[in-house]
């Protein structure tokens, strides 16, 4: 299993940009985990299901 670093959640260009979505319930600083068919928050359990287009 690859280790995840904090730098994986941000990109630097003309400023700092988040590369992952933030949990709408927990707020800034808590990111949603990316799964095959959904995004989920490990802190509160919030889940967004992705659909195929």
N, C-alpha and C positions, 0 to 999 in steps of 0.2 A: 504494500500500500504506500503510495507516495506521500511524503510529508507536505503539509500545506503551511505556507508562510503568510504573514500579514501582508507582505508585498504582493501576493497573488490577488488581493482584493482591490488594489488600486493601480491606476496607470498614470504616468506623468507625461504631460504634453505641454499645453499652454496653461497648465495648472494641474491640480490633483483631481482625478476623476475616479469614481467608484466603478468597478467592473461587475459587481454583483448587486442584486436588489437588496434593499434594506427592508426589514420587517415592518409593516405598517402599524402593528400593535406595540412592539417594543421600542421602535424609533431608531435614530441614528446610532451606529456602533454595533447593531445586531444584524448580521447578514442572513439571507435565506440560503440554505444549502441547495445545490443544483443536483437533481436526480434525473433519471431518464424521462419520466412522465410527470414530474411535479417539482415544485420548489417548497421547502419547508423550513420552519424556524425551530431550532433545537431548544430554545428557551421557553417559548409559550405553546408550541405545537401548531401554530398557524400554518396552513397548507394551501398552495395554489396549484391546481392541476393545469397542465399545458395540453393544448389540443393540436392535432395535426391539421395542417391547412392544405 
